[in-house]
Amino acid sequence: MPDYQSQEFLFQRIKELLPPHASLVDTVAGILHVSSDSAYRRIRGETPVVLDEARALCSHFKLSLDNILDVKSGSTLFQNIRVNPNNYKYEVFLKDLIKQLQYVGSFIHKEVIYRSKDMPLFHNFYYSPLIAFRYFFWMKNVIQHPDFIDRDFELNCISPEIEKLSRDLLIEYNKVPSTEIWNTECINAVITQVEFYRDSGYFVSAADIRTIYDALEETFNHLRTVVEYGCKFMPEENPESKKTNFKFFYNRAMLGDNTIMIVTDRIKTAFLNYDGLNYIQTRDESFCNPLYEDLQNQMKRATLISQTSEKQRNIFFGIMLNKITDRKKQL
């Protein structure tokens, strides 16, 4: 790719990544510490961008310089977003996710594709007992926060702020068109975690275990309605007042993994979850484009059960609900 094309491509990518209200000229001028006129000349291609400037711009926007220069290195640049347990604030984690979804929602064309190994994060937040359990488990076992080492689980462990932020996050997710790919193993992780707490004596009351399973059952009954209507909504809302924005695939052939792809206009961003709340992300086209095709091919091999395939939908949710019922019988 000739240099002038590389420079044009760089600024085109930056423009696509900027929020709608942001000025490309002012943003570039601020990053490079140059005047607005100098930034404008670089954007127009009248002044060449030197290597240090290209590196500064790519670093700021998490772009791959190899990709901009069309270098076929065989490597992919990822940004690592890892939670630091020493200064972890669960409220900040929720607020950051809300801001990300609001940003995605600001685009005209947007979609979230979620290929799941576990129950997707957002579906933990319909009912208070499950919100409390997910929060406590993440803090005690995933983050290993020092304040939770010697604590037992109680349903009142969450603050009103955490409960509100959890629901606000779900509300923002419900606004964005999305596709989810599940299999019947996705419920196993949360059941295993509840059983681990029961066996370890972390529950203050045996009644709390049933309350959590009741909330999980309510969640899947609500999800069945969400899938039936093909739109995302809160339990207190009327699905008939919502626009269709949800596709749900029942993947019977293979186990998935926790992969999220966000598509906004012409940009694809991949998020790969690892080790609890941590994830890596990239916008590298050499990685995202094949992954997008893989997801599309997997959908073709799976069964679409949203708004259609009532028999397969009943089979899927029957399996999930039976797993919960079996556990409740053992209490």
N, C-alpha and C positions, 0 to 999 in steps of 0.2 A: 504493500500500500504506500503510495507516495506520501511525502511528509505533509503536504497541504491537506490531503485527504484524512490523514491521521489527526491533524489538528481540528479539522471540521467535525470529525467523528467524536473527538473528545468533548467538544463543547455541546454537541448534540446530545450526548449521553448525560452530561451535567444538567442540561436544560430539562431533560426528561425526569431527572431525579429531584429537581427542585419543587417545593410546594407551589401551588398556583399563584400565591400572592408574592412570592420572592422574585427579586430582580436578578437576572443572570449577570448583568454588568456589575451591579453592586456586590454581589456575592464573590465574583471572580476578583474584583478589585480588593476586597477585604482579605481574601486568602493569599493573594500574591503581594499585598502591600504596595499596590500601584494606584495611580489615579484612575478615575472612571474612563477618561479618554484612552489611557493606555490599555485598560482592560477591553474596551470596545474594539481597539485595533487588533488585539489578539483574537477576539471572537470573530471578527471579520476576515482574519487571515492576512491582514496587512502587515502585522508584526509577528515573526515566528515565536513560538513558545519554546523556551530552552528546556533542557532536560530537568533541571532542578524545579522549574515551574510546573512541568508536567507531573513530576513526582509529587509535588505539594498538592496539586489538584486531585490526583488519583488517590493519595492518602486520605484527603479530607472526605471524599465521596466513596471510599472503599471500592475503587475501580482497579482492575488489573491493567497495569501498564503494558504487559505483553499483549493483552487482548486489544488495547487501543492501537498498538503498533503492528497488530496482526502477526505476532511472533508465535509460531507453532512449537511451544515448549513442552507440551504434554503434561504440564502442571496446572493446577487450579488454585487460585488465591481465595482463601476463606478468611472471614472475620470470626474470631472466637468470642462468644458472649458467655462468660462463665461467672457464676454467682460466687461472691466472696463471703464465706460464712462468718468471718470476723466482723463485718459491718453490714450484714444482710438485713434489708428492710422489706418485708413481704408487701407492705403497702406500696413501696416504690416499684417493685416488680409488677404489681397489678396496674399501677398508673402508667408505666412505660408501655405495657401491652395495649392499654386503652388508647394511648397516643398513636401507637403504630396502626391500630385498626382505624382510627379516625383519619389518619393520613391516607391509608389505602382507600377509605370511603370517599375521599375528596376527588378521586379520579372518575372520569366518565365511564371508562371501561375497567372493570376490576373483577377478580375472581380469586378465591382461596381454594386450593386443592389440598386435601388432607388425607394422606394414606396412613392409616393408623394400625399400630400394633397393640396399643392400649386404648382405653376410653379417652377420646380427645379432651384436652384440658377444659374447654369451654363448657362441656356438658356436665361438669362437676358442680355447677353453680346455680342450679334451679332451686334447690331446697337447702335450708339452713343446716340440718344435721350433716349433709354431705360436704357442704362448704367447710364446716368446722373440722370434719375428719381429714379432708384433703390438706387443709392448712396445717393441722397438728402433725400429720404424717410427714409432710415435706419439711417442717421445721425440726422435728425430732430425729427422723431417720435419713432424710436426703441431705439436708443442710447440716444436721447434727449441731444445731444451735445450742450454745452452753446453757441458756435459760430453760431448755426443754429436756436436758439429760435425765433429770430425776423426777420429771412430771409424769402423771398419768393423764389419760384422755378424759376430758369433760366436755359436754355439749356446749357449755357456755364459754369455751376457750377463745372465741373470736370476739373482737371488738365490733361495735356498730359500723365503724369505718371500713373494716375488712369485709364485712358482709355486704355493705353497699357497693364497694369497689368491685367485688366479685360479680355482683349482679350487673353493674354498669359495664363490665367487660363482656359479659354474655350478651347484653343488649346491643353493644357495638358490633359484636360478631354476627348477631342476627340480622344486622342491616346489610352486611356484605354478601353478595352471591357466593355460594360455596358448593363444593363437591367433596363428599367424604367417601372413603373406601374402607369398609369394615370387614372383619370376619368374626366368627363366633368365639374366638379366643380373646377379643378385645376387653371383655368384662373380667377376665381371669385375674388381672393384676390387682384391681381394687378388692376383689373377694379374698385373694391371698393376703393382702395387707390387713384386712379386717381380722382374718383368722390368725395371722401372726400376732396381732395385738391381743386377741383373746387368749391364745396359748401362752403369751408372755406376761399376762396379768396386768396389762396396761389400761384396761377399762375399769373405771370406778364402779360402774353398775352394769349388771348383765342386761338390764333393760336398754342401756345405751346401744348395745350391739344390735338388738332388734330395731331400734329407732333408725340406725344407720341403714340397715337392710331395707326397712320400709321406705326410706328416702331414695335408695337406689332403685327399688321397685317402681316408685312413683316416677323417677327419672326416665326409666325405660318405657313405662306406659305413656308418658308425655312424648318421648322420642318417636314412638310408634305413630302417634297422631301427627307429629311434625313431618315424618316421612310420608305418611298417607296424603297429606295436603301438599307436600313439596314446598313448604315455606317455613321459615324459622320464626318462632314466636314464644313469648313467655307464657307460663301456665295460666295466668289470669287474662290473657288476651284472646280475642276471637280470630282463629286462623282465616276465616272467610274475609276478614278485612285486610289481609296481607297479600302482597304480591308474591308470585312464585319466584323463589330464589335459592332452592336447595335441591341438590341431586344426591341420592344415597345409593351406593353400590354394595351389594352383598358379594364378597369375594370368597368363593368356596375352594378355590384351587390352591392358594398358597398363603402363607403367613406374610403379613405386611411388616412395615417398620414405621417409625414415627417421622415421616417426611412431610413437610409443608412446602407448597409452592404458591407464591403470590404473583399473580399476573396483573399488571397495571398498564393499560395502553400497550406499548411495545416492549415493556421491561418485564423480565422474569427474575424472581428472587427465590432461591432455594434455601430452606432452613432444615438442617438435619439435627435432630435431638439426640443427646447422649447424656448419660449419667444424671438422670433426674431432670433438673430445670435448665441444664446447660445446653447450648446449641451452637452450631457453626452456621454461617450463612455466606452466600456468594451470589453475585449477579453475572458471573462469568458465563458468557453465552455458549462457550464450548462445553460447559457442564450442564447449564440449565436447559438448553434446547434438546439434547438427547434425553434428559430426565423427563422433560415435558412429554416427549413422544412415548417414553416408557409408561408414563402414567395414563396417557390416552389409550395405549394398547392394553394396559391392564383393565381399564374400564370396559373395553370391548369383550374381554374374556370373563368379566364379572356380570352379575345380574342387577340391572337397574330395578330397585323396588320402591322408589319414590313415585307416587301418583300412578303406579302401574304394578303388575305382578303381585296381586293381593295374596295369592297362595304362597309365593316365596317370601313375601313380607311377613305373613303370619308364622311361617316356619322359622324364620330368623329370630323374630322377637319371642316366639315360643321357647326356643332354645335358651335365649338369654334370661328370660323370666323364670324358667324352670331351674336354672342354676341358682338363682336367688332363693327360690322356694325351698330347694333342697337344703340350703344352708340354714334357713330359718327353722326347718323341721328339726335340725340338730341342736338347737338352742335349749 
